[in-house]
Amino acid sequence: MSASNVTSLHPTSFLLMGIPGLEHLHIWISIPFCSAYILALLGNCTLLFIICTDPALHEPMYLFLAMLSAIDLVLSSSTLPKMLAIFWLGDHEINFHACLTQMFFLHSFSIMESAVLLAMAFDRFVAICEPLRYTTILTQPLIARIGMAAVTRAVTLMTPLPFLLRRFPYCKNRVIAHCYCEHMAVVKLACSNTRFNNIYGIAVALVIVGLDLLFVVLSYVLILRAVLRLASQEARYKAFGTCASHVGAILAFYTPVVISSVMHRVARHAAPHVHILAANFYLLFPPMVNPIIYGVKTKQIRERVLGIFQRKKI
């Protein structure tokens, strides 16, 4: 198929509806959305600044946390500005290629976040189960390779989707009943056989979430077994304490995923805005709460943050 034919088959732009059925509440809905975005920007930028500027925090756990913060910044910034433009300005139009780009960033960085959470579980496993070998196992070159592997996996899995969607004819309406360009929402507008896209999208989601979560759970089963073997109760509390922040981040990421997935199956006939709000919760919640979780639970980061504010007062 020639480039000119491909161009003639897809529209120049799509229209994002926002939250169908709640258009009259868009201004009010924008308040918590904007607040969550500001918190995500401030929190994750602060974490990145602290970790990058303090050599004492150039340790595996904090380097993985810096990766998580960078991913959360991209995830929230790839969708929230356009959402707020819809809510505040009624700017529903999005260029076709911009839509595919947004979809690519959204899904690929979600996969990266899952990979980094798995790497953080591995970090905690080594720290608790192999403490004497921690520094020799989790070296900076290995951490860099883990980061590159997370990026490579996500990009490899998501790169085919924009090219596949670009080749579909779109003879239906160009309205996407969503706040952002999500893969299946765009696929629904195509008027050719989309079976491969449907199967590929579901398979990637199940394999990535399923395998990553399985290995995270396995890591914590081994951690729990190691902790319960510790002689003193104080040592057990200390070991559990080092995992608290990571467990919170895992719950913040996977709980909205599970809730959204269950709702799509159990509440299939619920109003569209219910599913869209659940999907938005998945995008907004982790980037907003991860800096809070690590800021409150991690002593070193909490001390650095307090130090910054104390210097400002002086």
N, C-alpha and C positions, 0 to 999 in steps of 0.2 A: 504494500500500500504506500503510495507516495506521500510526501510530507504535506502537499497541498490538500490531498484528500483527507488525511488525518485531521488537519486544521478545520476543514469544512464540516467534519462530523461532530466535533465537540464545541460547546458554546464558548464564547470569550470569557464568560464569567458565570458564577453561581450566585444565588441569593440565600444567605443564611437567615433563617426565621428568628433565631434567638430561642426563646422557650415558648413553643406553641401552646396557646390557651392562657398564657400569663402575660401577654404583650402589654396589657394595661398596668402591670406591676413591674415592668422592666426597670423603671427608675429606682424603685424601692429595692428590688433584687440586686441592683448594681452596688448598693451600699455595702453589704457583707462581702460581695465579690471583690470590690475595690480594696476594702480593708484587709482581706486575706492576701491580696496581691502585694500590698504595701508591706505587710508583715513578712511575707515570703522574701521580698527584695531586701528589706533591712536585715532580717535574720540571717539569710544565706550569705549576703555580702559581708556581714560582720564576721561570720564564721570563716569565710575564705580569707579575709584580711588578717584575722588573728593567726590562723594556721600558717599562712604564707610568710608572715613577718616575724614569727617566733620560731627560731631554730629548735627550741626545746620540744616543739610540737611536731617536728618532722619525723614522727614515728608512724608505724603501719596503721594503727587505728585512726589517727588524725588525718593521714593522707587519704584513706578511704572515705573519711567524713568530708574532706575537701572535694573529692570526686562527687559524692552524693549531693553536696550543696551546689556545685556547678551544674549538675544534671537538673536539679530542682529549679534553678534559675532559668534554664532553657525551657523546661517543660511549662512553667507558668507563663513565661514571656512569649511562648509560641502561640498561646491561645487567649490569654486574658486581655491584652490590648484590643484585639479585634472584638471580643465580647463586650467590652466597655464602650467601644465605638457603636456597637449595635444598640446597647441599652441607652446611651446618652444622646447619640447623634442620629440614630435611625439609619446608620450606614450598613445596610444589609449586604451590599454587593462585594464579592471577592473574586479577583481574577482567577481564571481556571488554573493557571500554573502556580499561582500563589496558594490556591487551595491544596493542590497536590504537594507543594512544599511544606505547608503546615501539617498535613497528614503524615508526611514522612518524618518530620521532626517529632511530632507527638508520639507516634508509635515506636520509633527507633529509640528515643530517649526513655520511654517507659521500659523498654527491654533492657537498656543500659542500667536503669535504676534497680531492676530486679537482679541483674548480675552483680552490681556493687553490694547490694544487701547480702547476697550469697557470699561474696568475698569477705564481708565483715563478719559473717558467721564463721567462716574458716579462720579468720584472725582470732576470734574469741576462743575457738576450739584449740588452736595452737597455744594461745596464751595460758589456758587453764589445764589442758591435757599434756602439753609438752613445754612447760615454762622455761626449762634450762636450754632448750633449742630454739626458743622464740626468735631471737635476733639472727640466728644463723639460717633459719627457714625463711622468715619473712624479711628478706633483704629488699632494698630499694629497687634493684633491677627486676626482682620478681613482682613487686607491686606494680611497676611500670608495665610489665608484660601482662599482668592481670587486667590492668586498665585498657591496654590495647586490645586484648582479647574480648573484653566487654563491648568496646566500640566496633570491632570487626564483626562480631556476631550480630549485633543489632543492624549495622549497615548492610551486611550481606543478606539478612532476612527481609529487610524492608525495601531495599533498592528495587526489586522487581515490581512492587505494587504501583508506583507512579507510572512506570512504562506500560504496564498492563491497562491501567485506567485511561491512559492517554490514547490507546488504540480503540477503545470502545466508542460506538456511536451513541449519542445522547439525544434521542428523539422525543423523550418525555419532557415534562417541565423541568426547569433548572432551579427549583426551590429545594434547599436542603433543610429538613425539619430538625435543625440542631443549632447550637451556638458556635460550632467549629466544624472543620472538615474531618470527619471521622470516616475510616475506610468503608465500612458497610453502608453508611449513609450515602456516600457517593456512588457505590456500586448499585444501589437501588434505583438510581436515575438512568443507568445504562439500559439500552433496549436490545442487547444481544445476549448470548449465553454467558452468564457470569458464574457458572458452576465452579470453575477452577478457583476464582477469587474467593468464593464463599468457603470452599474446602480449605484453601491455603490459609486464609485469615483465621479460621477456627483452629486449624491444626497448630499454627504458630502460637496462638494464645494458650492453647491447652498444654503444648509441649514446654514452652518457656515457663509459664506460671507453675505448671505441674512439676516439672523437673527441678526448677530452682527452689520451690517451696519444699519439695521432698528432701533435697540435700540440706536445706536450712534446718528442717525438723530433725533430720538424722544427726546433724552437728550438735544440736541442743540435747538430743537423747544421750550422746556420748559425753557432752559437757555435764549434764545432770548426773550421769553415772560417776564421773570423775569427782564432782563436787561432793556427792554423798559419801565418798570414800575418805574424804578429809577428816582428820582426827578431831579438830576443835570446831565448835559451833561458830566462833568468830571468823575462822578461815572460810567457812561455808558462806557466811553472810557477805564477806568481802568478795568472794568469787562470784556470787550471784549479783552483787552490786555492780561489778564490772560489765555485766551483760544487760543490765536494766535498760540502758539507753538504746542499745541495739534491738532488744525485744520490742521496745516502744516504737522504733522506726519500722520494724517489720509489721507490727499491728497496724500502724498508720497507713502503710502501703497496701497490704494484702486485704485488710478488712473491707475497705470500700470496693475492691475488686470482687470479692466474694459476694458482698451485698448486692452489687449491681448485677452479677451473674445470676444469683438466685432470683432476683426480682424479674429478670427477663424470662425466667422459666415459670416461676410460681405466679407472678402478677402480670402475665402476658397481656391481659386485656385492660390493664390499668391505663389511665390517661397518659399520653405521650410525655407531658411535662414531668411526670413522676420519674420516668426512666432518664430523662435528660438531666434533671436535678441530681439524680444518683450518680450519673456519669461526671457531672461537674464537681460533685463532692470528691470523687476520686482524683480529679486534677488539682483541686484547691487545697485539700486537707494535708497530704504529705509535705509539700513544699512549705506550708505555713507552720506545721507543728514540729518538723524535724529539728530546726534550730532551737526551738523552745525545749524540746526533750533533751538535747545534748547540752544546751546552756544550763539547764537546771540540774541535770544528773551528773555531768562530768565536771569534777572539781577544777581541773586545770583550765578549762574554757571559762567556767564561771568566774574564776579569779581574774583571768585576763579581761573579761568584759567589765567586771566591777572596777578593775584598775583603769580602764579607759575612761569610764564615767567619773571616777575620782579625780583623775588628772584634769578633766574638763572643768570640774568645779573649782579646782585650785587656780 
